[in-house]
Amino acid sequence: MRIFAGHKRISLALFSAFFLFGTVAGAPARAEVTEEGLFGMVEISSDNLAALPRWLEVMSSFPELAKAASKCDDRIEDCQSQQMTLWRTKIAELQRTNRRAQLQEINRFLNGWKHIQEEDAAATSDDWATPLQFLSNGGRSRDFAIMKYVSLKELGFDPDSMRIVVANDVLRNKDHAVLSVSLRGKRYVLDSLNDTILEERLVNYYVPLYSVNEKRRWAHIPKDFLVAQEASGDEKND
């Protein structure tokens, strides 16, 4: 059995993954399949974000962040914390720099916040820190990626060019999150473990599980898995 996405043939296994990923409690979702996705994976995207309620909660906090930032910008005495003051100062400093420098400096600057190890937060693994919580307390890799996302968005980056990516770190054998940013035809990885931003093509130790921005979410499937499924199907049809 085959289905078509654009002009590409997609296996039954891929269709099944899309069906599970693209619907929540029967809610319809518009989906797309991309064969050359992040980190060389096949991607299945959906505009239904209901499967990620913690991310929805974080997004709902963005107006509160904007209000606090505006007050801090207007009058330094109204900044909620020293960390807020530092962040607003950095955003103002970077407004007139080029996009590549903004990526590099936001990554380096925010990596200076407190790191909470994934294993230290096992009891609250479902918690996603809001940006205001991150500024006060630091966070885990996913929280760093979110803070970088909102910072670059404020500097004028198109949200559609960015994704928070939750991946398996095959070197450390644990989950980890990074921010992926597309800029001038290249994809860059902003990582809380590395102050230097790297082109995605040079990063081969992360296997993405899912990614998300404010409009869509993506499931990622290794091409080797699909090839194996195709081969298995062909054998059964012989």
C-alpha positions, 0 to 999 in steps of 0.5 A, spaced: 500 500 500 502 506 498 500 514 499 502 520 496 505 526 499 507 531 493 510 527 488 513 522 493 511 515 494 511 514 502 511 507 505 505 504 509 509 505 515 510 512 514 503 513 513 501 510 520 506 514 523 503 520 520 496 518 522 498 517 530 502 524 529 497 528 525 491 527 529 489 528 537 483 525 539 480 525 532 482 532 531 483 533 524 490 536 522 493 539 516 500 535 515 506 535 510 511 530 509 518 532 507 524 527 505 530 532 507 528 534 514 532 536 520 539 532 521 537 528 514 531 525 517 524 524 513 519 529 517 512 529 518 509 535 520 502 537 523 499 544 525 495 541 531 499 542 537 494 539 542 499 533 543 504 538 546 500 541 552 506 544 556 509 548 549 502 551 549 502 553 556 509 556 555 506 560 548 501 562 553 506 566 557 509 570 552 504 576 553 507 576 560 514 576 558 513 582 553 509 586 558 515 585 563 520 586 558 517 593 555 516 595 563 524 594 563 525 597 557 521 603 559 524 604 566 530 600 569 527 601 576 521 597 573 525 590 571 523 584 575 530 582 576 537 583 575 537 577 570 531 581 566 536 587 566 541 583 563 537 580 558 534 586 556 541 590 555 543 584 551 537 585 546 538 592 545 546 591 544 544 586 539 539 590 535 544 593 530 548 587 529 548 582 523 544 576 523 550 571 524 553 575 530 546 575 533 545 567 533 552 567 535 552 572 541 545 570 543 547 562 544 553 564 548 550 569 552 544 565 554 549 559 555 551 563 561 545 561 565 544 556 570 544 549 567 539 544 571 541 537 569 536 532 566 537 527 571 536 532 576 529 534 574 526 527 573 521 528 577 518 534 573 520 531 566 514 534 564 515 541 566 517 546 561 519 553 564 516 559 561 522 564 559 520 568 565 522 562 570 528 561 566 531 568 567 530 567 574 532 560 575 535 557 569 533 550 566 534 544 562 536 544 555 529 545 552 528 551 556 535 554 554 532 552 547 526 556 548 529 562 551 533 562 545 527 562 540 524 568 544 530 572 544 531 571 536 524 572 535 525 579 538 531 580 534 527 580 528 528 572 526 522 569 523 519 564 527 518 559 521 525 559 520 526 556 528 524 550 531 526 547 538 528 540 537 528 534 542 533 529 540 537 523 543 544 525 544 547 518 542 554 520 545 551 521 552 545 516 551 540 521 553 535 526 551 537 533 549 534 539 546 537 544 541 534 550 537 535 549 530 535 556 526 535 557 518 539 563 515 541 564 508 540 557 506 543 554 511 541 550 518 544 552 524 544 548 531 544 553 538 546 548 543 546 549 551 553 545 551 556 549 546 558 556 545 559 556 538 554 555 533 555 549 528 552 548 521 547 542 522 551 538 517 557 538 522 552 535 527 551 528 527 550 526 534 543 528 535 537 524 532 531 528 533 525 525 536 520 531 535 521 539 533 516 544 534 515 552 533 509 556 534 505 554 528 507 546 527 510 540 530 514 535 526 515 527 527 522 525 525 523 518 522 530 515 520 531 514 512 534 507 514 527 505 517 523 507 511 528 503 507 527 497 511 520 497 511 520 498 504 524 492 503 520 488 508 514 490 504 517 488 497 519 481 500 512 480 503 509 482 496 513 477 492 
